[in-house]
Amino acid sequence: MSVYNPVTSSILDELKSLLGEKNVTVDPDKLYTYSHDEVTESRYHHMPEVVVFPETTEQVAAVVKLANRELIPVTPRGAGTGLACGAVPNFGGIVLSTEKMNKILEVNAASMYMIAEAGARTEDVQQTAKKHGLLYAGDPCSGDSCFIGGNVATNAGGNKAVKYGTTRHQVYSVEVVTPKGDITNLGARLNKSSTGYSLDQLIIGSEGTLGIITKVTLKLVPLPQHFADFLAVFPNTDTAIAFIGIMAKAGITPTTVEFMDTVAIKCSEAFINEKLPHDDGNYLIIQIEADDEEKLEDIAVQLDELCTDNGATTLLMLNDSAKIWKARKSFAEAVRHETLIHSNEDIVVPIDKMPEAMHRMAGVCEKYGAAARTVSHAGDGNIHLSILQGNVPEEQWINTLHKIQHEIFDFIYPLGGKLSGEHGIGYKKKDLMQTYTDPVELDMMRSIKKALDPNWILNPDKLFDRE
């Protein structure tokens, strides 16, 4: 029996009074849009009872207070681009969309920061910073559609994390509505602070379970004036991944190091319907930034020498890298195009353990008749393994997938790895989270959730079960 109450007609009337009738919908066709994220399997889809579109932080707080009073679950949602079912309303209730809170409120070029509402599109944040000669370094592959609030809520990684870190490293502070409906600002525009717990860092990456992010103050950095993209092609995974450490020891700090194996290259190539260079090899897509053009040329020469000495078959300096980046960023769509029956894994391991992890994961998939497609944010050890149906009969897919996942994580965790590097746990990985997380660590997380959200209102059934 559910611990939650239904959304009644009187509650709908109150929501309309709080937000305005235009910002509340129960239209079944519209509700379906908010029943899922980018995970295509229908078993992960759950219909909300109502979707609301607040336009202010005060309206968000009012909805959360109402939900607490009536014991109705609230599922926060950004753009719905997630891959872990983090915005799926498992218990129905209220989906709270931030899509109308989409303004960039301030850009201070002199002090290099930006204030944006949670529903601002990440690409708009990037382009606005660029117009001011600055860089917002968060760069998830879904940047053209995802929202900045969702990036913060999941601590999104992306393509520039090697040099600049993940989303949490790009944030000064967050405005948050707590699970009880209070409004607070966590963090500050400071370079350091030892003033109590780092509650801003607790909220960042908590997947909407500990608070609803409504506004963020973002760090900006000078826009690089000189940069270049390189394509290094290697005969196998081992030599490609080993090259990351070789670059580091040589003193080269790339902005980006992306890996695509041969099968993934072919997969993306078929989807974008374009021929890619040296598509029979394994790619490292390397981006380098430098203070001046001469320094960039020196690094290019050094990179070429290192590639020659360490097994690369080709190094191309890409004058037009758009096609290569299109192939890399389209990978998730390419897999969906190949088959809707698949599972996207977001595994992270120490960089030196990546070749072993990739080989063993491919072996497990082959053992069960599934197909494997692998790309990675190789510079930070984040492996995106897509497990495709392959030769597995459809009626056996779910059971087979569970076996594959458990065999994989049985060796990933002893390697020092984790379930997720950037996509989060959501609902999809919740059972695996409970299986592989240290029970003491899991108990600490539950204790924090209970303390901040005693009614278990905010995004329930994500990360772990209620006890």
C-alpha positions, 0 to 999 in steps of 0.5 A, spaced: 500 500 500 502 506 498 504 511 503 502 517 499 495 520 498 492 521 491 491 528 487 484 530 488 480 535 485 480 540 491 488 539 491 488 541 483 484 547 485 489 549 490 495 548 485 491 552 480 490 558 485 498 557 487 500 557 480 495 559 475 491 555 471 495 555 465 501 552 469 497 546 471 495 540 467 492 533 467 491 532 460 493 525 459 497 526 452 501 531 456 502 527 462 505 522 458 511 526 456 513 527 463 512 519 465 519 518 462 526 521 461 531 518 455 530 511 457 526 508 452 523 501 456 516 502 458 517 498 464 521 504 467 515 509 465 510 512 470 504 517 469 504 523 474 497 525 476 499 532 475 504 536 472 506 543 474 510 549 471 512 554 477 515 560 474 518 563 481 522 560 487 516 562 491 511 558 487 516 552 488 516 552 495 508 553 495 507 546 491 512 543 496 509 545 502 502 543 499 505 536 498 508 535 505 501 537 508 497 532 503 503 527 503 503 527 496 510 525 492 513 531 488 518 529 482 523 535 480 524 535 473 528 539 468 529 537 461 528 530 461 534 528 458 537 523 464 539 516 462 537 513 469 530 515 470 531 520 475 525 524 473 520 518 473 514 519 478 514 512 480 508 514 485 504 518 481 503 525 484 506 531 482 511 532 477 514 539 478 518 542 471 522 547 472 522 549 464 519 556 465 524 558 470 529 559 464 532 566 465 539 567 465 539 573 470 546 576 471 553 575 467 558 579 471 564 579 466 569 582 470 568 578 476 567 572 472 560 569 474 553 568 472 547 567 475 541 562 472 535 559 473 534 552 473 531 551 467 536 555 463 538 551 457 546 549 458 547 551 451 544 558 452 549 558 458 555 556 454 553 561 449 552 567 453 558 566 457 562 566 450 559 572 448 562 575 454 569 572 452 568 567 457 567 560 458 562 555 462 566 549 462 560 544 463 560 540 457 555 534 457 553 531 450 546 533 451 548 540 452 543 543 446 537 540 450 539 539 457 538 544 463 543 547 468 539 545 474 539 538 472 546 538 470 547 540 477 542 535 480 546 530 477 553 533 477 554 532 470 561 530 467 561 531 460 567 532 455 571 538 459 571 534 465 579 532 464 581 539 465 575 543 468 572 538 473 565 536 473 559 540 474 560 541 482 567 544 480 563 550 476 558 552 481 559 557 487 552 557 490 545 554 489 538 557 491 534 551 493 527 549 496 528 544 501 524 538 502 519 541 507 518 547 502 523 552 505 528 557 501 535 557 502 542 559 499 547 554 500 555 556 498 557 562 496 561 566 491 568 564 495 574 561 493 574 557 500 570 556 506 571 552 512 564 554 515 560 548 517 558 543 513 558 543 505 551 543 504 551 546 497 556 540 495 551 535 498 545 538 494 549 538 488 549 530 485 543 528 490 538 527 484 533 532 487 532 527 493 534 533 498 532 539 495 529 542 488 535 547 485 531 553 483 537 558 481 545 557 480 551 561 481 556 559 476 563 560 475 566 562 469 573 562 466 577 566 460 575 563 454 581 560 451 584 563 445 588 558 442 585 550 442 585 545 437 582 538 436 586 532 434 584 525 432 589 519 435 588 513 432 590 506 435 590 499 433 587 497 440 584 499 446 590 498 450 594 502 447 589 508 446 588 508 454 595 507 455 596 514 451 592 518 457 598 516 462 603 517 457 600 524 456 600 526 463 607 524 464 609 528 459 606 534 462 600 535 457 594 537 460 588 536 455 581 539 456 578 533 453 580 526 451 574 522 448 575 514 446 571 510 441 572 503 439 571 501 432 564 498 433 562 504 436 565 508 431 561 504 426 555 505 430 555 512 430 558 512 422 551 509 420 547 513 424 550 520 422 550 517 415 557 520 414 564 516 413 569 517 418 576 517 417 580 511 419 574 508 422 577 501 422 581 503 428 580 506 435 579 513 437 582 518 442 579 525 440 584 530 444 582 537 445 588 542 447 588 549 449 594 553 450 595 561 452 598 562 445 599 559 438 606 558 439 605 554 445 599 550 441 604 548 436 609 546 440 604 541 444 602 539 437 609 537 435 610 533 442 603 530 441 605 527 434 612 525 437 608 521 443 603 518 438 609 515 433 613 512 439 607 509 443 603 505 438 598 510 434 597 509 427 595 516 425 595 523 428 590 528 425 590 535 427 583 537 425 581 543 422 574 542 422 572 537 427 565 538 427 564 531 424 568 527 429 564 531 435 558 529 431 559 522 431 561 522 438 556 526 441 550 522 437 553 515 440 547 515 445 542 516 439 546 511 434 545 506 439 537 507 440 537 507 433 540 501 432 535 497 437 530 500 443 532 494 447 539 496 450 541 498 457 546 504 457 551 503 463 555 509 466 561 506 469 567 509 472 574 506 474 581 508 475 584 510 469 589 505 469 584 500 470 580 502 464 583 496 459 581 491 463 574 493 465 573 494 457 575 487 455 572 484 461 565 487 460 565 485 452 567 478 454 561 478 459 556 481 454 559 476 449 558 470 454 550 471 454 549 473 447 548 480 448 552 486 444 557 491 446 558 498 444 563 502 448 565 510 448 568 513 454 570 520 457 577 516 457 581 522 461 577 521 467 575 513 467 568 514 465 566 508 461 559 508 457 558 501 455 551 500 451 549 493 452 544 491 446 540 485 445 544 482 440 542 474 440 538 474 446 531 473 446 526 478 447 522 474 453 529 473 456 532 480 456 531 483 462 533 476 466 539 476 462 541 483 463 541 483 470 546 477 470 550 481 465 550 487 470 551 483 476 557 479 473 560 486 471 559 490 477 562 484 481 569 485 478 568 493 477 567 494 484 574 490 486 577 494 481 575 501 485 570 502 480 563 505 481 556 504 478 555 511 475 560 517 473 555 522 471 548 519 469 546 518 476 543 512 480 535 514 479 530 509 479 534 505 474 540 503 478 537 503 485 537 496 486 544 495 484 546 501 488 543 497 494 547 491 492 554 494 491 554 500 496 557 499 503 552 498 508 554 503 512 555 508 507 548 507 504 545 508 512 549 514 512 545 516 506 538 514 508 539 518 515 541 524 511 534 523 507 530 522 513 533 528 517 531 533 511 525 529 508 521 526 514 515 525 509 519 522 504 516 527 499 521 529 494 523 524 488 522 518 492 524 511 490 530 514 487 537 512 489 535 507 495 528 504 498 525 507 503 525 503 510 
